[in-house]
Amino acid sequence: MSNKRIIVAPDLSALVEEAANRIAARISQSGDRAAICLTGGSTPKPVYERLATEPYRSAIPWDRTHWFWGDDRFVPLENGHSNAGMALRAFLEDVSVPSGNIHPIPTDAATPEDAARRYQAELERFYGRDQLDAEMPLFDLVLMGLGSDGHIASLFPGAPALTENDRWAVGVAQAGIEPFVPRVTLTIPAMASTREMLFLVCGPDKREILGRVLSGENLPAASAQAVGELIWLADRDAAPAAYPEGTTTI
């Protein structure tokens, strides 16, 4: 599982273009429909904005592309902390996506656990079965960020959810980093059910934690897997000195 590589881009602009290219390529290779799982944070926002401009705006088959989220804060879409709300404002409201192709985590549920159950049910309906099959990944691409503490999605260091192997989504009562609001997250097996997992890491403040993850330290991000490719896309400022500009198999 997981053909792991690190791609070091010279700067943020090049990282954004590489990410947009990889997302568009996965969609074009997907067949009848595509499933892209988005992430939150500041790094993916310019990638989303780029997808809404040419040539991607015209090239992406929006009518057969479905958009999901790996995690979200348990807040309304209108709240500034909402990952889905950010993506909607950054690009999904500006392109021709059918409303039925947008699948935000239902943060209007009574509790985070209820939202997790509802989201898993929606994923199962889309997938057409309730058991993940490595021969038929749930997603074509899962976009990921890297937290300053090594967390991924809303799976924080030491969290019991890191060892959850049955459920696809779980509620997170207490976040390990600001903002300290409850969250809902996909589990590692659900996120691993993808043809490509693409991490976006930029800025000098991420260099230390990226180095620790790539060295195999016991952090949530080091547990990330994919049935297909696992790509660490970093800009020069974030990449440890051991990794030169370009692509390296790790």
C-alpha positions as CSV (number, residue, x, y, z in Angstrom):
1,M,0.0,0.0,0.0
2,S,1.1,3.6,-0.8
3,N,3.8,4.4,-3.3
4,K,5.3,7.3,-1.4
5,R,7.0,10.3,-2.9
6,I,7.9,13.9,-2.0
7,I,7.7,16.6,-4.6
8,V,9.5,19.8,-3.7
9,A,8.3,22.9,-5.5
10,P,10.4,26.0,-5.7
11,D,7.7,28.3,-4.2
12,L,4.0,28.5,-3.2
13,S,2.9,29.5,-6.7
14,A,4.5,26.4,-8.2
15,L,3.0,24.2,-5.4
16,V,-0.5,25.6,-6.2
17,E,-0.1,24.9,-9.9
18,E,1.2,21.4,-9.3
19,A,-1.7,20.6,-6.9
20,A,-4.3,22.0,-9.3
21,N,-2.8,19.9,-12.1
22,R,-2.8,16.7,-10.1
23,I,-6.5,17.3,-9.0
24,A,-7.6,17.9,-12.6
25,A,-5.6,14.9,-13.8
26,R,-7.2,12.6,-11.3
27,I,-10.7,13.8,-12.3
28,S,-9.9,13.3,-16.0
29,Q,-8.8,9.7,-15.3
30,S,-11.8,8.8,-13.2
31,G,-14.3,7.5,-15.7
32,D,-18.0,8.1,-15.2
33,R,-17.6,10.1,-12.0
34,A,-14.9,11.5,-9.7
35,A,-14.8,11.9,-6.0
36,I,-12.4,14.5,-4.5
37,C,-12.0,14.8,-0.7
38,L,-11.0,18.3,0.3
39,T,-9.2,19.7,3.4
40,G,-9.2,23.0,5.3
41,G,-6.5,25.4,6.3
42,S,-4.8,28.3,4.6
43,T,-2.6,26.3,2.1
44,P,-5.4,24.7,0.0
45,K,-7.3,28.0,-0.4
46,P,-5.2,29.3,-3.3
47,V,-5.4,25.8,-4.9
48,Y,-9.2,26.0,-4.8
49,E,-9.2,29.5,-6.2
50,R,-6.9,28.3,-9.0
51,L,-9.4,25.6,-9.9
52,A,-12.0,28.2,-10.6
53,T,-9.8,29.9,-13.2
54,E,-8.7,28.8,-16.7
55,P,-7.7,26.4,-17.9
56,Y,-9.2,24.3,-15.0
57,R,-12.5,26.0,-15.0
58,S,-13.3,24.8,-18.5
59,A,-11.4,21.5,-18.4
60,I,-12.9,20.0,-15.2
61,P,-16.2,18.1,-15.8
62,W,-18.0,19.7,-12.9
63,D,-21.2,17.8,-13.6
64,R,-19.6,14.5,-12.8
65,T,-17.2,15.5,-10.1
66,H,-18.3,15.1,-6.4
67,W,-16.7,17.0,-3.6
68,F,-16.3,15.6,0.0
69,W,-14.4,16.7,3.1
70,G,-11.9,14.8,5.3
71,D,-13.0,16.8,8.4
72,D,-14.7,19.9,9.5
73,R,-15.4,21.9,12.6
74,F,-18.8,21.4,14.2
75,V,-20.0,24.9,13.1
76,P,-22.4,26.2,10.5
77,L,-21.2,26.6,6.9
78,E,-21.4,30.4,7.3
79,N,-18.9,30.3,10.2
80,G,-15.4,31.4,9.3
81,H,-14.0,28.2,10.9
82,S,-16.0,25.9,8.5
83,N,-13.8,24.0,6.0
84,A,-16.7,23.4,3.7
85,G,-17.7,27.0,3.9
86,M,-14.2,28.1,2.9
87,A,-14.2,25.8,-0.1
88,L,-17.6,26.9,-1.2
89,R,-16.6,30.6,-1.1
90,A,-13.2,29.9,-2.7
91,F,-14.4,28.1,-5.7
92,L,-17.5,25.8,-5.6
93,E,-20.0,28.7,-5.6
94,D,-18.2,30.1,-8.7
95,V,-18.3,27.1,-11.0
96,S,-21.1,25.0,-12.5
97,V,-21.3,22.3,-9.8
98,P,-24.7,20.6,-9.3
99,S,-25.7,21.1,-5.7
100,G,-26.1,17.3,-5.4
101,N,-22.4,16.9,-6.1
102,I,-21.4,18.8,-3.0
103,H,-21.3,16.7,0.2
104,P,-20.4,18.8,3.2
105,I,-20.2,17.1,6.6
106,P,-23.7,17.7,8.2
107,T,-22.7,20.0,11.0
108,D,-26.4,20.9,11.5
109,A,-26.8,17.5,13.2
110,A,-27.6,17.3,16.9
111,T,-24.0,16.2,17.9
112,P,-20.7,15.5,16.2
113,E,-21.2,11.8,16.6
114,D,-24.6,12.1,14.9
115,A,-23.0,14.1,12.1
116,A,-20.4,11.4,11.7
117,R,-23.0,8.7,11.4
118,R,-24.9,10.7,8.9
119,Y,-21.8,11.4,6.9
120,Q,-20.8,7.7,6.8
121,A,-24.2,6.8,5.6
122,E,-23.9,9.4,2.8
123,L,-20.5,8.0,1.9
124,E,-21.9,4.5,1.8
125,R,-24.7,5.5,-0.5
126,F,-22.3,7.2,-2.9
127,Y,-19.9,4.2,-2.7
128,G,-22.7,1.6,-3.1
129,R,-21.5,-0.6,-0.3
130,D,-20.7,-0.5,3.5
131,Q,-17.3,-2.2,3.3
132,L,-14.3,-0.6,1.7
133,D,-12.6,-2.5,-1.0
134,A,-9.0,-1.8,-1.9
135,E,-9.8,-2.7,-5.5
136,M,-12.3,0.0,-5.7
137,P,-11.2,3.1,-3.8
138,L,-13.8,5.4,-2.4
139,F,-12.0,8.6,-3.5
140,D,-10.0,9.5,-6.6
141,L,-7.9,12.0,-4.6
142,V,-7.8,13.0,-0.9
143,L,-6.2,16.4,-0.2
144,M,-4.5,16.7,3.1
145,G,-2.8,19.3,5.3
146,L,-0.2,18.9,8.0
147,G,-0.9,20.3,11.4
148,S,1.9,21.9,13.4
149,D,1.6,19.0,15.9
150,G,1.6,16.4,13.2
151,H,-2.2,15.9,13.1
152,I,-4.1,15.1,9.9
153,A,-7.8,15.9,9.3
154,S,-9.0,16.1,12.9
155,L,-7.0,13.1,14.1
156,F,-4.7,14.5,16.8
157,P,-1.7,12.9,18.5
158,G,-2.8,10.3,21.0
159,A,-6.5,10.4,20.0
160,P,-8.4,7.1,20.3
161,A,-9.8,7.7,16.8
162,L,-6.4,7.0,15.3
163,T,-6.9,3.3,15.9
164,E,-10.5,3.2,14.6
165,N,-10.7,0.6,11.9
166,D,-14.4,0.0,11.5
167,R,-16.1,3.4,11.3
168,W,-15.5,5.7,8.4
169,A,-16.2,8.9,10.3
170,V,-16.2,9.8,14.0
171,G,-17.0,12.8,16.2
172,V,-14.2,14.6,18.0
173,A,-15.4,16.1,21.2
174,Q,-12.2,18.1,21.9
175,A,-9.8,19.4,19.3
176,G,-6.1,19.3,20.1
177,I,-5.3,22.7,18.6
178,E,-7.2,26.0,18.1
179,P,-9.9,26.6,17.4
180,F,-11.0,24.4,20.3
181,V,-14.4,23.5,18.9
182,P,-15.8,19.9,18.4
183,R,-15.1,18.4,15.0
184,V,-16.0,15.5,12.7
185,T,-13.3,13.6,10.9
186,L,-12.9,10.7,8.5
187,T,-10.8,7.8,9.9
188,I,-7.5,6.6,8.5
189,P,-9.1,3.6,6.7
190,A,-11.6,5.9,5.0
191,M,-9.0,8.5,3.9
192,A,-6.7,5.7,2.8
193,S,-9.3,4.4,0.3
194,T,-8.1,6.7,-2.5
195,R,-6.1,6.5,-5.7
196,E,-4.0,9.4,-4.6
197,M,-3.4,11.2,-1.3
198,L,-1.9,14.6,-1.8
199,F,-0.4,16.5,1.2
200,L,0.1,20.2,0.8
201,V,2.8,21.6,3.0
202,C,4.2,25.1,2.8
203,G,6.2,27.7,4.7
204,P,9.3,27.5,7.0
205,D,7.1,26.9,10.1
206,K,6.2,23.4,8.7
207,R,9.8,22.3,8.0
208,E,10.5,20.8,11.4
209,I,7.2,18.9,11.7
210,L,7.5,17.6,8.1
211,G,11.0,16.4,8.8
212,R,9.8,14.5,11.9
213,V,6.9,12.9,10.0
214,L,9.1,11.9,7.1
215,S,11.6,10.4,9.5
216,G,8.8,8.1,10.8
217,E,8.2,9.6,14.2
218,N,5.0,8.3,15.9
219,L,2.7,11.1,14.7
220,P,-0.7,10.9,13.0
221,A,0.6,12.1,9.7
222,A,3.2,9.3,9.7
223,S,0.2,6.8,9.8
224,A,-1.3,8.2,6.6
225,Q,-1.8,5.6,3.9
226,A,-3.3,5.3,0.5
227,V,-4.2,2.3,-1.7
228,G,-2.7,4.3,-4.5
229,E,-0.1,7.1,-4.5
230,L,0.8,9.1,-1.4
231,I,2.4,12.4,-2.4
232,W,4.0,14.9,-0.1
233,L,3.9,18.2,-2.1
234,A,6.0,20.8,-0.2
235,D,7.5,24.2,-1.2
236,R,11.2,24.8,-0.8
237,D,10.7,26.6,2.5
238,A,8.9,23.6,4.1
239,A,11.0,20.8,2.7
240,P,13.8,19.5,5.0
241,A,17.3,20.1,3.7
242,A,17.7,16.4,2.9
243,Y,15.1,16.7,0.1
244,P,16.2,18.6,-3.0
245,E,13.9,20.4,-5.4
246,G,12.1,17.9,-7.6
247,T,10.6,14.4,-6.9
248,T,12.0,11.8,-4.6
249,T,10.7,8.4,-3.8
250,I,10.6,7.8,0.0
